[in-house]
């Protein structure tokens, strides 16, 4: 792209984009996740690249049948096929860390078999080493953001995604947290057909977002789905201090009744109740133009040593993220139905951070920001026009730190989350 722009190279963008998709799909691992995220955000990439890389969200190149047989035998033993009345040889979807096959159990129950690629721990370790080097090089010429906590957060979350027993626990946690939400389905895992690297669960029928939008649903349907998505992501956060950090388009589908099938639970994070309180306090600070309250909110998030200039710059970004929540009216997630406004603001925020000497974002900032930007992209694809202010207040008006902490401990106990794991996640 740089060669095309600055050196006058003539690039066939469609072929180049297809080659890039094939290369990234073959690499798997974290770098493929970057492509997934970029392709989710409207206008973040040229159209040719966005269209091709969007295929990586659920339809990356999969491993063949010989690979699948070897991996299944390694997880369930040489007679693994006797556990199924049918097993589809071709993967129905493939992503950055593994691929999914459809199968039928001995009772003919339709199953989803999530099988991890081999040696992914080594692949992630190698990619993280490269990322650390890139961060170090970045900080040598750009002082806008200190990356140490960001690196630690990404490292821990990526390595957690390799543990499918942990993901099964997360799945159970989401069943508890969303039990009262009638428009979402969470699968149940089949313990006897699951291991650390194999996750078997019941199959959920639905369409991915972009094929669903190709059916030209009416505005009311689009709005209904957006409202459901909002609650699916933020009921767990404001009631339990838990967030799904990966809302890219391959991690859920839309059922015939327009409810949501939530299908991936690898990128899940628990938060301190005080952090969740800080998110709400920052909203109130922006609403009331209360600088002292904003300072308190950022400190609850984990920012330290912020002066007035740093607060002003952070508020620029916060006002963009919170904007749909601050206006009590029906509106799109942002007035401009593309990513250009966010990109321009991000550039301005970056320049200001560099001018004032930079900041060090706390670890907890990473997944909350990723979820907010990712969901905003989903709502833009939907073209949703709803009262985001009302949706938000439905969740926060009765907020209590103590009540959240109690719900958090109770849910963790129900899924068997060890006390030390809960403590480590919140520290």
Residue, then its C-alpha position, 0 to 999 in steps of 0.5 A: x500500500x505504501x509502495x502504491x501511494x509513494x512509489x507509484x507501484x501499480x497494485x491489483x488491489x483485489x488480487x493483493x487483498x486475496x493473497x493477504x487473506x490467504x497468507x494471514x489465514x495460513x499464519x493463524x494465531x494473534x496476527x489473524x485476530x488483528x485482521x479480524x478486528x480491522x475488517x469489522x470496523x467500517x471504513x478502517x480498510x479500503x473496500x477490497x481489503x475489508x471484503x476479503x479479510x472479513x472472510x477470516x471472521x469465520x471462514x479462514x482456511x481450515x486444516x484438512x481431514x487428515x489433520x482433523x483425524x490426528x487431532x481428534x485422536x490425540x484428544x479423545x483417543x484412537x476410537x474417537x469416531x465411536x462417540x459420534x453417529x456422524x462427523x462432518x469432515x469439512x470444517x464449517x468455520x475456521x478462525x485464528x486458534x481453531x476450527x469448528x466441525x458439525x457432528x451428531x452425538x450417539x443420541x443424534x443431538x446436533x453438536x459443534x466441535x471446536x478443535x484447536x490447531x496444534x502447537x498454538x501455545x508456541x505460535x502465540x509465544x512467538x507472536x508475543x515476542x514479536x509484539x514486544x519488540x514492536x512495542x519497544x520500537x514504537x515507544x522509541x519514536x512515539x511517546x504517546x502511549x506506554x505499552x507495558x500494561x497493554x502487552x501484559x493484558x494481551x498476553x494473559x488474555x491470549x494465553x487464556x483463550x488456549x484453555x478450552x476448559x476455562x472457556x467451558x467455565x466461561x460458557x457456564x458463567x454466561x448461561x447464569x448471567x444471561x438467564x433472564x435475557x429471553x433473546x439470547x442462546x448460550x450453548x452448553x458444553x459436553x464434558x465427556x467429549x471435551x478436553x483442554x484443546x477440544x470443546x464440544x457443545x450443542x449446535x445453534x442454528x443461525x446466520x452470520x451478521x453480513x449474510x443476514x443483512x443481505x436479506x434486507x431486514x427492515x429498520x425495526x428488525x435491525x433496531x431489535x437486534x441492536x438492542x439485544x446485542x447491547x444487552x448481551x454485552x452489557x448486562x454481564x458488565x454492569x451486573x457482574x463485572x464481566x465483559x466479552x472482549x471480542x465482538x467481531x462478526x464471527x463470534x455470534x449468529x442471528x437465529x430465525x426469531x432474531x435472537x442472538x446465538x453467542x458462541x465464543x467465550x475465549x476472550x472474557x475478562x472479570x473486572x473489579x467492581x470499582x472499575x465498573x463504577x468508574x465507567x459509570x462515574x465517567x459517564x456522569x462526569x461528562x454529562x454534568x461537565x464535572x472535572x473532579x468526578x472525571x478525575x475520580x473515574x479515571x483513577x478508579x479505572x487505574x490511571x495514575x498521575x493525570x494532570x489537567x491536560x491529560x484529563x482534557x485529552x482523555x475526555x476527548x476520546x471518552x466523549x466520542x465513545x460515550x456520545x450515543x449514551x449522553x443524548x436522550x433521543x433515537x439516533x445512530x451509534x454515531x451521526x456519520x455512518x462510517x469509521x472516518x470520524x473515529x479515525x480522525x478523532x483517534x489521530x487527534x487524540x494521539x497527537x495531543x497525547x504525544x504533545x503532553x508526554x504520553x500516558x500509561x493506559x491501565x490493563x483493564x482499559x484494553x478489552x473495554x475499549x475493544x468491546x466498545x469500538x467493536x460493538x459500535x462497528x456492529x451497530x453501524x453495520x446494522x444501521x441501528x437507530x435506537x435510544x442508547x441513553x435509555x438502554x444504558x440507564x436501564x442497566x445502571x440506574x440501580x447500580x451498586x458496587x456491593x450488589x455487583x460484588x455479591x453477584x460476582x462472587x455468587x456466579x463465580x461459586x456456581x461455575x466453580x471458579x477457584x477463589x484464587x483465580x477470581x482474586x487474580x482476575x480482579x487484582 
